[in-house]
Amino acid sequence: MTDAAAALLGPADVRAIATRLGVRPTKQLGQNFVIDANTVRRIVRTADIAPSDVVLEVGPGLGSLTLGLLSVAAHVTAIEIDAVLAGALAETVAERAPSLAGRLDVVEGDAMRVASLPGPAPTAVVANLPYNVAVPVLLHLLEHVPTIRHGLVMVQAEVADRLVAGPGSKVYGVPSVKIAWYAEARRAGAIGRTVFWPAPNVDSGLVALHRRPEPATTAGRGAVFAVVDAAFAQRRKTLRAALSGWAGSPQSAEAALRAAGIDPGARGEALPLEDFARLAEHRPVRT
């Protein structure tokens, strides 16, 4: 099917639905609703959703993107934290795309706390993520929904830059390394402010994700993430100094770094994920 199967929402439609529901977008929930049908088409097209894909959508809001996704995917599971919006989504789909209504499951809840989902297991994630929680939500989903193989997320442009940054970049940091544990991330386009209601004060960017094998390491994810957090907690310091608390002392940090084949005078922003994984294997045992 194409998106012709669903009557996509325009600015007047979005505002009419919001008025009927008594909804006003709130900054607390990071609500900026997409009001441009061409942007929805672009997101769906860029997400490269196959007819067999089961899409997990976070924060469907009034249903703009949901309608576009239902037109191309086998199924959409939408997680919405706002009870009013969650309760109205199925009705909107039934009105705008009655032939596709059976493809939708709606979950009222916080995506950061999701443990299980109804329906078929998601194979893709496509979402307009609130700026204030974009990174933790994405990391949570990649960890707890391992069936996700690829995805496309719309986030604040600055966050997009951090997610895709590589070693040596000024914006390379904790989000860059932790996302790399799960997936390859790349910029997939920019989104202006005028396609949202209300218009945000920042530009947005699209980030495409493709699941990758976890690094080959004897250290677990938690151990690797702990050294990543420590390395970037004091960005201006060398790893010998920044990791002194993690290792127990500057001397122990230097010993671990040398054992891992890493220059103690380097800084965290110079290390790829694989170096952090190797370093985690050499954390001193405290007595």
Backbone hydrogen bonds, N-H to C=O, Kabsch-Sander energy under -0.5 kcal/mol:
donor,donor_aa,acceptor,acceptor_aa,energy
5,A,2,T,-2.0
6,A,3,D,-1.4
7,A,96,R,-1.7
8,L,6,A,-1.1
14,V,10,G,-2.5
15,R,11,P,-2.2
16,A,12,A,-2.1
17,I,13,D,-2.5
18,A,14,V,-2.4
19,T,15,R,-2.4
20,R,16,A,-2.4
21,L,17,I,-2.0
22,G,18,A,-0.9
22,G,19,T,-0.6
23,V,18,A,-2.9
30,G,27,K,-1.1
31,Q,26,T,-2.4
32,N,30,G,-0.8
33,F,197,W,-2.6
35,I,195,V,-3.1
36,D,195,V,-0.7
37,A,35,I,-0.6
40,V,36,D,-1.7
41,R,37,A,-2.4
42,R,38,N,-2.2
43,I,39,T,-2.6
44,V,40,V,-2.6
45,R,41,R,-2.5
46,T,42,R,-2.7
47,A,43,I,-2.1
48,D,44,V,-0.6
48,D,45,R,-1.0
49,I,44,V,-0.8
53,D,50,A,-1.9
55,V,53,D,-0.6
55,V,75,H,-2.8
56,L,124,A,-3.0
57,E,55,V,-0.6
57,E,77,T,-2.7
59,G,79,I,-3.1
63,G,60,P,-2.3
67,L,63,G,-2.2
68,G,64,S,-1.0
69,L,65,L,-2.4
70,L,66,T,-2.6
71,S,67,L,-0.9
72,V,69,L,-1.5
73,A,69,L,-2.4
74,A,53,D,-2.2
75,H,53,D,-1.2
76,V,103,R,-2.7
77,T,55,V,-3.0
78,A,76,V,-0.6
78,A,105,D,-2.9
79,I,57,E,-2.9
80,E,78,A,-0.6
80,E,107,V,-2.7
83,A,81,I,-0.6
86,A,82,D,-2.8
87,G,83,A,-2.2
88,A,84,V,-1.2
89,L,85,L,-1.3
90,A,86,A,-0.6
92,T,88,A,-2.1
93,V,89,L,-2.3
94,A,90,A,-2.4
95,E,91,E,-1.9
96,R,92,T,-2.6
97,A,93,V,-3.1
100,L,97,A,-2.1
101,A,97,A,-0.6
101,A,98,P,-0.8
103,R,100,L,-2.2
104,L,101,A,-1.4
105,D,76,V,-2.4
107,V,78,A,-3.4
108,E,106,V,-0.5
109,G,80,E,-1.8
109,G,107,V,-0.7
111,A,109,G,-0.5
113,R,110,D,-2.2
114,V,111,A,-0.6
123,T,54,V,-2.8
124,A,54,V,-1.9
125,V,150,H,-1.5
126,V,56,L,-2.0
127,A,152,L,-1.7
128,N,58,V,-0.7
129,L,127,A,-0.8
129,L,154,M,-1.8
133,V,130,P,-1.2
134,A,130,P,-0.8
137,V,133,V,-2.4
138,L,134,A,-2.2
139,L,135,V,-2.6
140,H,136,P,-2.3
141,L,137,V,-2.4
142,L,138,L,-2.3
143,E,139,L,-1.8
144,H,140,H,-2.8
145,V,141,L,-2.2
148,I,145,V,-1.9
149,R,123,T,-2.9
150,H,123,T,-1.3
151,G,209,L,-2.0
152,L,125,V,-2.3
153,V,207,V,-2.3
154,M,127,A,-2.9
155,V,153,V,-0.6
155,V,205,G,-2.5
157,A,203,D,-2.7
160,A,156,Q,-2.6
161,D,157,A,-2.2
162,R,158,E,-1.6
163,L,159,V,-2.4
164,V,160,A,-1.6
165,A,161,D,-0.8
168,G,269,E,-3.2
169,S,166,G,-2.0
172,Y,169,S,-1.1
177,V,173,G,-2.1
178,K,174,V,-2.6
179,I,175,P,-2.3
180,A,176,S,-1.6
181,W,177,V,-0.9
181,W,178,K,-0.5
182,Y,178,K,-0.7
182,Y,179,I,-1.1
183,A,179,I,-2.9
184,E,210,H,-2.7
186,R,208,A,-1.9
188,A,206,L,-3.0
189,G,206,L,-0.5
191,I,204,S,-2.9
196,F,193,R,-1.4
197,W,33,F,-2.4
204,S,191,I,-2.4
205,G,155,V,-3.2
206,L,189,G,-2.8
207,V,153,V,-2.5
208,A,186,R,-2.7
209,L,151,G,-2.6
210,H,184,E,-1.8
211,R,149,R,-3.0
212,R,182,Y,-2.6
217,T,215,P,-1.1
224,V,220,G,-2.1
225,F,221,R,-3.0
226,A,222,G,-1.7
227,V,223,A,-1.5
228,V,224,V,-1.9
229,D,225,F,-2.6
230,A,226,A,-2.0
231,A,227,V,-2.3
232,F,228,V,-1.7
233,A,229,D,-0.8
233,A,230,A,-0.5
234,Q,230,A,-0.5
235,R,232,F,-0.6
237,K,234,Q,-1.7
239,L,266,A,-3.1
240,R,264,P,-2.0
242,A,238,T,-3.3
243,L,239,L,-2.3
244,S,241,A,-1.4
247,A,243,L,-2.6
248,G,244,S,-2.0
253,A,249,S,-2.3
254,E,250,P,-2.4
255,A,251,Q,-2.2
256,A,252,S,-2.4
257,L,253,A,-2.5
258,R,254,E,-2.6
259,A,255,A,-2.3
260,A,256,A,-1.6
261,G,258,R,-1.1
262,I,257,L,-3.0
266,A,263,D,-2.0
270,A,267,R,-2.2
271,L,268,G,-1.8
275,D,272,P,-0.8
276,F,272,P,-1.5
277,A,273,L,-2.4
278,R,274,E,-2.1
279,L,275,D,-2.5
280,A,276,F,-2.3
281,E,277,A,-1.0
282,H,279,L,-1.5
283,R,280,A,-1.1
286,R,284,P,-0.6
